[in-house]
């Protein structure tokens, strides 16, 4: 997976161009990320560190390691936007560890319910509003890693961040969506021709 910001955002935006589906994703992706990290805080420390290297509520468990991977990827993709997202990810991961420590299984049950509900909402968004399968069915790792950053960039674009990038991305997305529509029409035409010949 290349670290070309425009290429990565184009991959994701070609699956998410319907405004309702985008709104569903802007709501559900952060919930999925937050609940996923919260559930991952239940894992034991995966690396043994000396006590002087330990940060309160950020033990080297699955949640912290995922946060390191995601935030590093985002900063490499777009240093400014990734840099703004980085402290939010670490703060949530630390707070999620506090929540699971304080509320135990109750926090986990709520997180699982929200997580499942968010997945369902996203599949509805793709099926009903987008009319296209989710990106994760074509590239699971890329979609899961990129989804939170795509949402973050959509929010930043809304507030006027990098308008030239947003404009190029919108034009490229329209071209990709048009190519998809044409290929669907050709596939449907070929299928109906085969049915008529049968």
N, C-alpha and C positions, 0 to 999 in steps of 0.2 A: 504494500500500500504506500504510494508516494505521498510526500508531505506537501503537495501542491494544493494550496488552500482553495483556489477556484475550482480545480478538478474535483476535490472532495465535496465541496459545497454543491457543485453541479450534480454529482452522483446522487446526493441526498435530495436536493430540491426537485430533481426530475420525478421523484416519487411523492413529492409533497408540494403541489402547486395550488390545490384547492384551498380557498381561505378558511373554510370550516374545518377541513382536515388539519391545516396548519394550526388553527386555534386549539384543536383537540391535542395536538402534539405539544404545543407550547404549555398546555396545562399538564398533560400526562407524563411527558418525558422527565421533567424535574421530579415528579412524584415517584416514577420508576427508579430514577437515580438515587433519590434520597432513601426510599424504602429498601432498595437493593443494598446500599451502603449500610443502612441500619441493621439489616439481617446479617450482613457480612461481619459486623462487629462482634457477633457471637463466636466467631472462630478464635481458636487460641493463637497466641503469638507464633508466627511461622519462622521467626528468626530470633535467636538469643542475642540480646544486646546488653552491654553493661548498664547499670542503673543510671550512670551519668548521661547516657545517650537517650534515655527514655523521656518521652514527652507525655505529660498527663493526658489521658483519654485518647492518645494516639499510639497505642502499642503496635508493634509490627505484625498486625493480624491481616486478614484478607482485605478488610475495608481500607486500611491504611495503604496497603500495597496497590490496590486498585486505584486509589486516589492519587498516588505517586505516578502511576502509569498514565492515567487519564490527564492529569494536570500537565505532565511533561509533554505529552503529545499535543495538547492544546497550545502550550507556550511555543513549541517548535513550529506549529502550523501558523500561528498568528500571535506574535509576542505581546502586543498590546491587549487584545481581547482575551488571550489566554492568561495573561498576567492579572487581569481584573477578575477572571473566574477562579484562579488558583486559590486565593484566600477564602473564597466562599466554599470551595470544595473541602478544604482542610477544616474550616470552622464547622461545617455540617458533619464531617466525619467524627470530629472530636465530640460534638454535641450528641450525635447518634450513639456513640459509645457511652456517654453519660446517661442517655435515655434507657438503653438496654441494661445498664448497671442499676439504675434506679427503679425501673418498672418491669424488668424481666420479661416473662412470657406475655404479659398484657401488651407490651410494646410490639413484640413479635407478631401477635395475632392481628393487631391493627395494621401493622406494616404489610403483612401477607394479604389482608383484605384489600388494602389500597393498591398494592402491586397488581393483584389479579384484576381488579376493576379497571386499572389504567391500561393493562394489556387489552382487555375486552373493548374498551372505548377506542383504542387505536385501530384495532381490526375493524370495528364498525366504521371508523373514519375512512379507512382505505376502501372497504367494500361499498359503502353507501355514497360517500362524497367524492372520493378520489377515483374510484373505478379502476384501481390498479393494486396489484399485490404489494405488500410492504417490502421495503428495501432489504430487510433482514432475510427474506427468502432467496435473494440473489447473492448476498454477501453478509453473513451473520456478524462476523467480527467487525467489519467496516461499519455496518449499520449501528451496532451497539456502541462502539467507541465514538462514532461521529454524531450520533443523535443529540446528546446533550450540548455539544458545541454548535451544531446547526441551530438549535433552539436559542442558544445564547446569542449567536450572530443575528438571528431574526429579530430578537429584542433590541440588540444594538443598532441594527439597520432601521428599525422603527424610530429610534431616537436620533437618526441622522448620521450614524457612524459609517464612514467610507461609502458615500453615495455612488462614487464611480464604480466600485466593486459591485454594489447592489444592482446598478443598472446593467452592467455586463452580465451578471448572473441571471437577472430576469430575462434578458434577451436570449442567452444560451439555453435557459430552461424552456422557454417557449419553443425553440428549435427542437430540443430533445423530445418534448411532449408531442410536437407535431410529427416527428419521425415515428414515435410510438403509435400515434393514431393511424398513420398511413400503413404501418406494418400490421396493425390489427385489422384494418379494412382489407388489406391484401390477403391476410390469413383467413378472414371470414369469407372473402370472395372465393378463394381456392377451395375452402371447405364446402361452400354451397355448390360450386361446380362439380366437385366429387360426388356430392349427394344427388345432384340432378342426373349425373351419368350412371349412377347405380341403379 
